[in-house]
């Protein structure tokens, strides 16, 4: 069983005081300055998931969610209607720019609706804008259970990129999605490229929207929750990650891949993320 800590404000001050060593490596597989937000879900208590970048895009929980074991240390378990909401900061919009998103998850059900959202920053009103990383649901019998990368691009249904086979087998899996606005959008499963499609024709479509960035579900739509699923190590980047970088994230975890390690009594990376970007 994982232990419990105090509320976030106290928790983070205690951990910050406990950090004995914080180093940046001579070489990092991913430039930390390209990270828009990174949530490791290692707090193990409280009602906020801390963003470890200097952007401070903390995600607030909508019950029911609970702390549990993750792929790397802690994770978040979601029930019907639960999610983590990082808000509507303009930093979480992608506009006409390139981006990537990653997440670990474990899930053994098939969503009841069109999909369950791992990551969502999408306005589904016409013309559709934004992005979703998720798992296809029962309403699409040809693709149900498969990983999904959705990009609005002002298209009627949006552009759907599906993985090759179901991913709801109750085991830990890593998904990564990348979008090169002058090239292709790609979907990776466990570090391997599964699908891609050209989106260069839509390079001038602005994907900004006023919807919140949510993890594990969508506000007001319980059917899109990752019910009885666990999510860990979610991040958004403002660049197209390479296949090698994604492999490093899968094998080493986000903290080590970004070139930061903390040695503390509990062995957790906790504070001073901004140091990575300035050193």
C-alpha positions as CSV (number, residue, x, y, z in Angstrom):
1,X,0.0,0.0,0.0
2,X,1.2,3.5,-0.7
3,X,1.4,5.9,2.2
4,X,-0.6,9.1,2.5
5,X,0.7,12.7,2.7
6,X,-0.7,16.0,3.8
7,X,-2.6,18.5,1.6
8,X,-0.5,19.7,-1.4
9,X,0.7,23.0,0.0
10,X,2.1,21.3,3.1
11,X,3.3,18.3,1.1
12,X,5.3,20.2,-1.4
13,X,7.0,22.4,1.2
14,X,8.0,19.3,3.2
15,X,9.3,17.5,0.1
16,X,11.1,20.6,-1.1
17,X,12.9,20.8,2.2
18,X,13.8,17.1,2.0
19,X,15.4,17.2,-1.4
20,X,19.1,16.6,-0.9
21,X,20.3,16.6,-4.5
22,X,18.8,17.8,-7.7
23,X,21.0,17.4,-10.8
24,X,20.7,17.9,-14.5
25,X,22.5,15.4,-16.8
26,X,25.0,16.4,-19.4
27,X,22.7,15.0,-22.1
28,X,19.0,14.8,-22.1
29,X,16.9,12.9,-24.5
30,X,14.2,15.6,-24.4
31,X,14.9,19.3,-23.9
32,X,13.0,20.2,-20.7
33,X,12.3,23.7,-22.2
34,X,9.9,22.0,-24.6
35,X,7.7,20.7,-21.8
36,X,4.5,22.7,-21.5
37,X,3.3,20.6,-18.5
38,X,4.4,17.5,-16.8
39,X,2.3,15.6,-14.2
40,X,4.0,12.7,-12.5
41,X,1.2,12.0,-10.0
42,X,3.6,11.3,-7.2
43,X,2.0,13.5,-4.5
44,X,0.1,10.5,-3.0
45,X,-2.3,12.8,-1.3
46,X,-4.4,15.9,-1.6
47,X,-6.7,17.1,-4.4
48,X,-4.1,18.5,-6.9
49,X,-1.7,17.0,-9.3
50,X,1.3,19.3,-9.5
51,X,2.7,20.4,-12.8
52,X,6.5,20.1,-12.5
53,X,7.2,22.8,-15.1
54,X,7.6,26.4,-14.2
55,X,4.2,27.0,-15.9
56,X,2.5,25.7,-12.7
57,X,-0.5,24.2,-14.6
58,X,-1.7,22.1,-11.6
59,X,-4.6,19.8,-12.2
60,X,-7.5,19.9,-9.8
61,X,-9.5,16.7,-9.1
62,X,-13.2,16.2,-9.8
63,X,-14.3,13.2,-7.6
64,X,-14.2,10.3,-7.7
65,X,-10.4,9.9,-8.1
66,X,-7.9,8.4,-5.8
67,X,-4.1,8.0,-5.5
68,X,-2.8,4.6,-6.3
69,X,0.3,2.8,-7.6
70,X,1.5,4.0,-11.0
71,X,3.9,2.8,-13.7
72,X,6.6,4.9,-12.1
73,X,5.8,5.4,-8.4
74,X,2.4,7.0,-8.0
75,X,-0.7,7.2,-10.3
76,X,-4.3,8.2,-10.3
77,X,-7.3,5.9,-10.5
78,X,-10.5,7.2,-12.1
79,X,-14.1,6.3,-11.5
80,X,-17.2,7.4,-13.4
81,X,-17.2,11.1,-13.7
82,X,-13.8,11.6,-12.1
83,X,-11.1,13.6,-13.8
84,X,-8.2,16.0,-13.3
85,X,-8.7,19.5,-14.7
86,X,-5.7,21.7,-15.5
87,X,-7.9,24.6,-16.6
88,X,-8.0,26.8,-19.7
89,X,-4.5,28.4,-19.8
90,X,-3.6,29.6,-23.3
91,X,-0.4,27.6,-22.8
92,X,-2.4,24.4,-23.2
93,X,-3.7,25.5,-26.7
94,X,-1.6,24.4,-29.7
95,X,-2.8,27.0,-32.3
96,X,-1.0,26.3,-35.6
97,X,2.0,24.8,-33.8
98,X,3.5,21.3,-33.5
99,X,3.0,19.4,-30.3
100,X,3.3,16.0,-28.6
101,X,1.5,14.4,-25.7
102,X,2.2,11.2,-23.7
103,X,0.6,9.1,-21.0
104,X,0.9,5.8,-19.3
105,X,-2.4,4.0,-18.5
106,X,-3.9,0.7,-17.4
107,X,-7.5,-0.2,-18.3
108,X,-9.6,-3.3,-18.8
109,X,-13.0,-2.1,-19.9
110,X,-14.5,-0.8,-23.2
111,X,-15.9,2.8,-22.9
112,X,-19.6,2.9,-23.2
113,X,-19.7,5.9,-25.6
114,X,-17.4,7.0,-28.4
115,X,-14.3,7.1,-26.3
116,X,-12.7,7.4,-22.9
117,X,-10.3,10.4,-22.6
118,X,-6.8,10.0,-21.3
119,X,-6.1,13.6,-22.4
120,X,-8.6,16.1,-23.7
121,X,-8.5,19.7,-24.9
122,X,-11.2,19.7,-27.4
123,X,-14.2,21.8,-28.5
124,X,-16.5,19.4,-30.4
125,X,-18.9,22.1,-31.6
126,X,-18.6,22.7,-35.3
127,X,-16.0,23.6,-36.6
128,X,-14.2,21.2,-34.3
129,X,-10.9,22.2,-32.7
130,X,-8.4,20.7,-30.3
131,X,-6.9,17.3,-29.5
132,X,-7.7,14.1,-27.7
133,X,-5.8,11.0,-26.7
134,X,-8.0,8.2,-25.7
135,X,-9.5,4.7,-26.1
136,X,-12.3,4.1,-28.6
137,X,-15.7,2.9,-27.2
138,X,-18.6,0.6,-28.0
139,X,-20.3,3.1,-30.4
140,X,-17.6,2.3,-33.0
141,X,-17.7,-1.5,-33.2
142,X,-14.9,-1.6,-35.8
143,X,-12.4,0.2,-33.6
144,X,-13.6,-0.3,-30.0
145,X,-10.8,-0.8,-27.5
146,X,-8.2,0.7,-29.8
147,X,-6.1,3.7,-28.9
148,X,-7.2,7.0,-30.5
149,X,-5.5,10.2,-31.4
150,X,-8.1,12.8,-32.4
151,X,-7.3,16.2,-33.9
152,X,-10.1,18.6,-34.8
153,X,-8.6,20.7,-37.6
154,X,-12.0,22.2,-38.3
155,X,-13.1,19.0,-39.9
156,X,-16.7,17.8,-39.6
157,X,-15.8,14.7,-37.5
158,X,-12.2,15.7,-36.8
159,X,-9.3,13.5,-37.9
160,X,-9.2,10.1,-36.2
161,X,-6.0,8.1,-35.9
162,X,-6.5,4.6,-34.5
163,X,-4.0,2.0,-33.2
164,X,-4.0,-1.4,-34.8
165,X,-5.5,-3.5,-32.0
166,X,-7.3,-3.1,-28.7
167,X,-5.3,-1.7,-25.8
168,X,-7.8,-2.3,-22.9
169,X,-6.2,-5.5,-21.6
170,X,-5.6,-4.5,-18.0
171,X,-1.9,-4.1,-18.6
172,X,0.3,-1.0,-18.4
173,X,0.6,0.7,-21.8
174,X,2.2,3.9,-23.0
175,X,0.6,6.1,-25.6
176,X,2.4,9.0,-27.4
177,X,0.9,11.2,-30.0
178,X,2.8,13.8,-32.2
179,X,1.5,16.4,-34.6
180,X,3.8,18.0,-37.3
181,X,1.5,20.6,-38.7
182,X,3.4,20.6,-42.1
183,X,3.7,16.8,-42.1
184,X,1.9,14.0,-40.3
185,X,0.2,13.2,-37.0
186,X,1.5,9.9,-35.5
187,X,0.4,7.5,-32.8
188,X,2.8,5.3,-30.8
189,X,2.0,2.4,-28.5
190,X,4.7,1.3,-26.0
191,X,7.3,3.2,-27.9
192,X,6.4,1.7,-31.3
193,X,4.8,3.6,-34.2
194,X,1.3,2.3,-34.9
195,X,-0.3,4.7,-37.2
196,X,0.2,8.0,-39.0
197,X,-1.6,10.2,-41.5
198,X,-0.7,13.4,-43.4
199,X,-2.2,16.6,-42.1
200,X,-0.2,19.1,-44.1
201,X,-3.3,20.3,-45.9
202,X,-4.6,21.6,-42.6
203,X,-1.5,23.4,-41.5
204,X,-3.2,26.8,-41.2
205,X,-6.1,25.6,-39.0
206,X,-5.9,27.2,-35.6
207,X,-6.7,24.7,-32.9
208,X,-7.1,27.1,-30.0
209,X,-10.3,26.7,-28.0
210,X,-11.7,27.6,-24.6
211,X,-12.3,24.1,-23.3
212,X,-10.3,22.9,-20.3
213,X,-7.4,20.5,-20.5
214,X,-8.5,17.4,-18.6
215,X,-6.9,14.1,-17.7
216,X,-9.0,10.9,-17.3
217,X,-12.3,12.3,-18.6
218,X,-14.2,15.3,-19.8
219,X,-16.0,17.9,-17.8
220,X,-19.8,17.2,-17.7
221,X,-19.5,13.9,-19.7
222,X,-19.1,11.0,-17.3
223,X,-19.4,8.4,-20.1
224,X,-16.0,9.6,-21.3
225,X,-14.2,8.8,-18.0
226,X,-11.6,6.1,-17.8
227,X,-13.8,4.1,-15.4
228,X,-11.7,1.9,-13.1
229,X,-8.6,2.9,-15.0
230,X,-5.2,4.2,-13.8
231,X,-3.1,7.0,-15.5
232,X,0.5,8.0,-14.8
233,X,3.1,10.3,-16.2
234,X,1.1,12.7,-18.5
235,X,2.9,15.5,-20.4
236,X,2.4,18.0,-23.2
237,X,5.3,19.2,-25.3
238,X,5.5,22.1,-27.8
239,X,7.6,20.0,-30.3
240,X,7.3,16.8,-32.3
241,X,9.0,14.2,-30.2
242,X,11.2,11.7,-32.2
243,X,10.8,8.0,-32.0
244,X,14.0,7.7,-30.0
245,X,12.8,10.3,-27.5
246,X,9.5,8.5,-27.0
247,X,11.4,5.2,-26.5
248,X,13.5,6.9,-23.8
249,X,10.3,8.2,-22.1
250,X,8.9,4.7,-22.1
251,X,12.0,3.0,-20.8
252,X,13.2,5.6,-18.3
253,X,10.2,7.6,-17.3
254,X,9.6,11.3,-17.8
255,X,11.7,12.6,-14.9
256,X,14.9,10.9,-16.0
257,X,14.3,11.5,-19.7
258,X,14.0,15.2,-19.0
259,X,17.4,15.1,-17.3
260,X,16.4,15.6,-13.7
261,X,16.8,13.3,-10.7
262,X,16.1,14.0,-7.0
263,X,17.7,12.1,-4.2
264,X,15.5,12.5,-1.1
265,X,14.2,10.4,1.8
266,X,11.4,9.2,-0.3
267,X,13.3,9.1,-3.6
268,X,10.9,11.5,-5.4
269,X,11.4,14.3,-7.8
270,X,9.5,17.1,-6.2
271,X,10.5,20.8,-6.7
272,X,12.7,23.3,-8.5
273,X,11.7,22.1,-12.0
274,X,12.5,25.6,-13.2
275,X,16.2,24.9,-12.5
276,X,16.2,22.4,-15.3
277,X,15.2,25.1,-17.8
278,X,17.7,27.7,-16.6
279,X,20.9,25.7,-15.9
